[in-house]
Amino acid sequence: MRAFFEGIDYLFVHILFAPLDFIRALELENWWVANIITWIFILICCGATWYWIQQLKIFKANHEDDQDTTAHSFLS
């Protein structure tokens, strides 16, 4: 049973977390390169938010959005 848990330890510490150890060591040399994944996700989220807002404007201009506050019985 001990070997099973040591196997799980080896899998996570030495294999799955190896990229994170690399990024942690890289951060001491260059912060911007180490955080490039974060910046990519920030740009993707900004783009998705912009697209979502544009779609909301299109639906509002066509009067296709339903803003009836009595849609639920507890709001009436």
VMD Tcl script that builds the backbone (N, CA, C; Angstrom):
set m [mol new atoms 228]
animate dup $m
set s [atomselect $m all]
$s set {name element resname resid chain x y z} {
  {N N MET 1 A 0.822 -1.191 0.000}
  {CA C MET 1 A 0.000 0.000 0.000}
  {C C MET 1 A 0.868 1.258 0.000}
  {N N ARG 2 A 1.994 1.187 0.679}
  {CA C ARG 2 A 2.883 2.344 0.733}
  {C C ARG 2 A 3.414 2.693 -0.660}
  {N N ALA 3 A 3.708 1.676 -1.451}
  {CA C ALA 3 A 4.216 1.906 -2.807}
  {C C ALA 3 A 3.179 2.633 -3.668}
  {N N PHE 4 A 1.907 2.351 -3.447}
  {CA C PHE 4 A 0.839 3.017 -4.197}
  {C C PHE 4 A 0.861 4.524 -3.939}
  {N N PHE 5 A 0.946 4.901 -2.677}
  {CA C PHE 5 A 0.956 6.318 -2.341}
  {C C PHE 5 A 2.260 6.991 -2.758}
  {N N GLU 6 A 3.360 6.274 -2.708}
  {CA C GLU 6 A 4.612 6.827 -3.213}
  {C C GLU 6 A 4.555 7.010 -4.723}
  {N N GLY 7 A 3.838 6.136 -5.395}
  {CA C GLY 7 A 3.636 6.287 -6.836}
  {C C GLY 7 A 2.823 7.530 -7.153}
  {N N ILE 8 A 1.791 7.783 -6.381}
  {CA C ILE 8 A 0.994 9.002 -6.558}
  {C C ILE 8 A 1.855 10.228 -6.282}
  {N N ASP 9 A 2.676 10.161 -5.246}
  {CA C ASP 9 A 3.589 11.253 -4.920}
  {C C ASP 9 A 4.539 11.517 -6.085}
  {N N TYR 10 A 5.123 10.470 -6.624}
  {CA C TYR 10 A 6.062 10.632 -7.735}
  {C C TYR 10 A 5.366 11.232 -8.957}
  {N N LEU 11 A 4.159 10.758 -9.247}
  {CA C LEU 11 A 3.416 11.261 -10.400}
  {C C LEU 11 A 3.182 12.758 -10.295}
  {N N PHE 12 A 2.700 13.210 -9.158}
  {CA C PHE 12 A 2.371 14.624 -9.022}
  {C C PHE 12 A 3.612 15.498 -8.862}
  {N N VAL 13 A 4.539 15.097 -8.011}
  {CA C VAL 13 A 5.686 15.956 -7.701}
  {C C VAL 13 A 6.681 16.009 -8.842}
  {N N HIS 14 A 6.983 14.878 -9.450}
  {CA C HIS 14 A 8.054 14.833 -10.435}
  {C C HIS 14 A 7.585 14.913 -11.885}
  {N N ILE 15 A 6.322 14.646 -12.152}
  {CA C ILE 15 A 5.852 14.644 -13.544}
  {C C ILE 15 A 4.859 15.777 -13.794}
  {N N LEU 16 A 3.743 15.779 -13.073}
  {CA C LEU 16 A 2.684 16.744 -13.367}
  {C C LEU 16 A 3.033 18.166 -12.941}
  {N N PHE 17 A 3.803 18.325 -11.877}
  {CA C PHE 17 A 4.166 19.665 -11.416}
  {C C PHE 17 A 5.501 20.141 -11.966}
  {N N ALA 18 A 6.146 19.366 -12.814}
  {CA C ALA 18 A 7.436 19.765 -13.387}
  {C C ALA 18 A 7.330 21.073 -14.173}
  {N N PRO 19 A 6.293 21.282 -15.006}
  {CA C PRO 19 A 6.193 22.572 -15.698}
  {C C PRO 19 A 6.055 23.748 -14.739}
  {N N LEU 20 A 5.359 23.547 -13.624}
  {CA C LEU 20 A 5.206 24.625 -12.660}
  {C C LEU 20 A 6.524 24.935 -11.962}
  {N N ASP 21 A 7.322 23.911 -11.715}
  {CA C ASP 21 A 8.650 24.145 -11.146}
  {C C ASP 21 A 9.521 24.937 -12.111}
  {N N PHE 22 A 9.397 24.631 -13.404}
  {CA C PHE 22 A 10.146 25.374 -14.417}
  {C C PHE 22 A 9.730 26.843 -14.434}
  {N N ILE 23 A 8.434 27.097 -14.383}
  {CA C ILE 23 A 7.937 28.476 -14.390}
  {C C ILE 23 A 8.376 29.204 -13.116}
  {N N ARG 24 A 8.366 28.516 -11.979}
  {CA C ARG 24 A 8.809 29.133 -10.722}
  {C C ARG 24 A 10.281 29.528 -10.793}
  {N N ALA 25 A 11.108 28.678 -11.387}
  {CA C ALA 25 A 12.533 29.006 -11.530}
  {C C ALA 25 A 12.733 30.118 -12.559}
  {N N LEU 26 A 11.907 30.119 -13.586}
  {CA C LEU 26 A 12.012 31.139 -14.633}
  {C C LEU 26 A 11.624 32.518 -14.116}
  {N N GLU 27 A 10.722 32.562 -13.138}
  {CA C GLU 27 A 10.261 33.840 -12.609}
  {C C GLU 27 A 11.393 34.639 -11.969}
  {N N LEU 28 A 12.372 33.966 -11.438}
  {CA C LEU 28 A 13.499 34.666 -10.831}
  {C C LEU 28 A 14.350 35.368 -11.887}
  {N N GLU 29 A 14.314 34.879 -13.112}
  {CA C GLU 29 A 15.097 35.477 -14.193}
  {C C GLU 29 A 14.307 36.539 -14.955}
  {N N ASN 30 A 13.062 36.214 -15.308}
  {CA C ASN 30 A 12.267 37.144 -16.102}
  {C C ASN 30 A 10.794 36.989 -15.725}
  {N N TRP 31 A 10.261 37.972 -15.040}
  {CA C TRP 31 A 8.880 37.910 -14.572}
  {C C TRP 31 A 7.891 37.891 -15.733}
  {N N TRP 32 A 8.154 38.670 -16.777}
  {CA C TRP 32 A 7.224 38.778 -17.905}
  {C C TRP 32 A 7.083 37.462 -18.645}
  {N N VAL 33 A 8.183 36.774 -18.872}
  {CA C VAL 33 A 8.118 35.495 -19.577}
  {C C VAL 33 A 7.424 34.449 -18.718}
  {N N ALA 34 A 7.666 34.457 -17.441}
  {CA C ALA 34 A 7.054 33.480 -16.547}
  {C C ALA 34 A 5.539 33.649 -16.474}
  {N N ASN 35 A 5.058 34.848 -16.688}
  {CA C ASN 35 A 3.620 35.108 -16.587}
  {C C ASN 35 A 2.935 35.257 -17.939}
  {N N ILE 36 A 3.562 34.773 -19.003}
  {CA C ILE 36 A 2.976 34.901 -20.334}
  {C C ILE 36 A 1.640 34.164 -20.431}
  {N N ILE 37 A 1.505 33.030 -19.743}
  {CA C ILE 37 A 0.236 32.294 -19.772}
  {C C ILE 37 A -0.872 33.129 -19.145}
  {N N THR 38 A -0.564 33.807 -18.061}
  {CA C THR 38 A -1.550 34.679 -17.427}
  {C C THR 38 A -1.979 35.790 -18.369}
  {N N TRP 39 A -1.022 36.405 -19.061}
  {CA C TRP 39 A -1.351 37.489 -19.982}
  {C C TRP 39 A -2.194 36.980 -21.147}
  {N N ILE 40 A -1.917 35.778 -21.618}
  {CA C ILE 40 A -2.718 35.204 -22.705}
  {C C ILE 40 A -4.156 35.008 -22.247}
  {N N PHE 41 A -4.352 34.464 -21.044}
  {CA C PHE 41 A -5.707 34.268 -20.526}
  {C C PHE 41 A -6.419 35.597 -20.300}
  {N N ILE 42 A -5.702 36.609 -19.867}
  {CA C ILE 42 A -6.308 37.927 -19.691}
  {C C ILE 42 A -6.789 38.470 -21.027}
  {N N LEU 43 A -5.986 38.331 -22.075}
  {CA C LEU 43 A -6.382 38.802 -23.407}
  {C C LEU 43 A -7.586 38.024 -23.938}
  {N N ILE 44 A -7.608 36.719 -23.723}
  {CA C ILE 44 A -8.745 35.914 -24.165}
  {C C ILE 44 A -10.016 36.350 -23.442}
  {N N CYS 45 A -9.935 36.582 -22.137}
  {CA C CYS 45 A -11.109 37.018 -21.371}
  {C C CYS 45 A -11.579 38.401 -21.804}
  {N N CYS 46 A -10.641 39.297 -22.087}
  {CA C CYS 46 A -11.025 40.626 -22.575}
  {C C CYS 46 A -11.733 40.531 -23.922}
  {N N GLY 47 A -11.210 39.697 -24.797}
  {CA C GLY 47 A -11.849 39.508 -26.104}
  {C C GLY 47 A -13.234 38.895 -25.984}
  {N N ALA 48 A -13.391 37.916 -25.116}
  {CA C ALA 48 A -14.695 37.286 -24.922}
  {C C ALA 48 A -15.692 38.268 -24.324}
  {N N THR 49 A -15.247 39.097 -23.388}
  {CA C THR 49 A -16.131 40.102 -22.796}
  {C C THR 49 A -16.558 41.123 -23.834}
  {N N TRP 50 A -15.619 41.558 -24.649}
  {CA C TRP 50 A -15.950 42.519 -25.710}
  {C C TRP 50 A -16.967 41.914 -26.675}
  {N N TYR 51 A -16.776 40.668 -27.098}
  {CA C TYR 51 A -17.703 40.003 -28.013}
  {C C TYR 51 A -19.084 39.872 -27.376}
  {N N TRP 52 A -19.134 39.507 -26.102}
  {CA C TRP 52 A -20.391 39.337 -25.399}
  {C C TRP 52 A -21.154 40.666 -25.334}
  {N N ILE 53 A -20.460 41.745 -25.035}
  {CA C ILE 53 A -21.104 43.051 -24.961}
  {C C ILE 53 A -21.633 43.473 -26.333}
  {N N GLN 54 A -20.866 43.186 -27.388}
  {CA C GLN 54 A -21.338 43.511 -28.729}
  {C C GLN 54 A -22.607 42.729 -29.072}
  {N N GLN 55 A -22.664 41.464 -28.692}
  {CA C GLN 55 A -23.864 40.665 -28.943}
  {C C GLN 55 A -25.054 41.201 -28.141}
  {N N LEU 56 A -24.816 41.626 -26.910}
  {CA C LEU 56 A -25.901 42.210 -26.119}
  {C C LEU 56 A -26.434 43.479 -26.774}
  {N N LYS 57 A -25.553 44.295 -27.334}
  {CA C LYS 57 A -25.987 45.514 -28.027}
  {C C LYS 57 A -26.825 45.188 -29.254}
  {N N ILE 58 A -26.441 44.143 -29.983}
  {CA C ILE 58 A -27.213 43.742 -31.176}
  {C C ILE 58 A -28.614 43.308 -30.780}
  {N N PHE 59 A -28.732 42.479 -29.748}
  {CA C PHE 59 A -30.044 42.025 -29.308}
  {C C PHE 59 A -30.882 43.180 -28.776}
  {N N LYS 60 A -30.250 44.114 -28.093}
  {CA C LYS 60 A -30.999 45.254 -27.566}
  {C C LYS 60 A -31.489 46.152 -28.695}
  {N N ALA 61 A -30.674 46.342 -29.739}
  {CA C ALA 61 A -31.077 47.173 -30.876}
  {C C ALA 61 A -32.240 46.546 -31.639}
  {N N ASN 62 A -32.305 45.215 -31.692}
  {CA C ASN 62 A -33.391 44.520 -32.391}
  {C C ASN 62 A -34.594 44.264 -31.481}
  {N N HIS 63 A -34.542 44.736 -30.254}
  {CA C HIS 63 A -35.599 44.535 -29.255}
  {C C HIS 63 A -35.912 43.053 -29.066}
  {N N GLU 64 A -34.874 42.226 -29.093}
  {CA C GLU 64 A -35.044 40.789 -28.902}
  {C C GLU 64 A -34.771 40.359 -27.471}
  {N N ASP 65 A -34.302 41.270 -26.645}
  {CA C ASP 65 A -34.034 40.898 -25.260}
  {C C ASP 65 A -35.296 41.078 -24.439}
  {N N ASP 66 A -35.563 40.133 -23.593}
  {CA C ASP 66 A -36.760 40.173 -22.757}
  {C C ASP 66 A -36.358 40.660 -21.371}
  {N N GLN 67 A -36.749 41.874 -21.038}
  {CA C GLN 67 A -36.401 42.429 -19.734}
  {C C GLN 67 A -37.638 42.545 -18.856}
  {N N ASP 68 A -38.532 41.620 -18.979}
  {CA C ASP 68 A -39.738 41.579 -18.169}
  {C C ASP 68 A -39.368 41.098 -16.768}
  {N N THR 69 A -39.532 41.972 -15.794}
  {CA C THR 69 A -39.146 41.600 -14.424}
  {C C THR 69 A -40.138 40.655 -13.776}
  {N N THR 70 A -41.254 40.384 -14.414}
  {CA C THR 70 A -42.222 39.427 -13.844}
  {C C THR 70 A -42.009 38.044 -14.438}
  {N N ALA 71 A -40.826 37.764 -14.948}
  {CA C ALA 71 A -40.556 36.462 -15.515}
  {C C ALA 71 A -40.587 35.379 -14.447}
  {N N HIS 72 A -40.317 35.750 -13.211}
  {CA C HIS 72 A -40.372 34.799 -12.105}
  {C C HIS 72 A -41.431 35.253 -11.117}
  {N N SER 73 A -42.079 34.289 -10.532}
  {CA C SER 73 A -43.192 34.613 -9.645}
  {C C SER 73 A -42.754 35.403 -8.412}
  {N N PHE 74 A -41.523 35.208 -7.963}
  {CA C PHE 74 A -41.098 35.936 -6.761}
  {C C PHE 74 A -40.738 37.384 -7.049}
  {N N LEU 75 A -40.683 37.798 -8.318}
  {CA C LEU 75 A -40.396 39.182 -8.659}
  {C C LEU 75 A -41.648 40.036 -8.842}
  {N N SER 76 A -42.784 39.435 -8.888}
  {CA C SER 76 A -44.014 40.223 -9.132}
  {C C SER 76 A -44.585 40.820 -7.893}
}
mol reanalyze $m
mol bondsrecalc $m
mol representation Tube
mol addrep $m
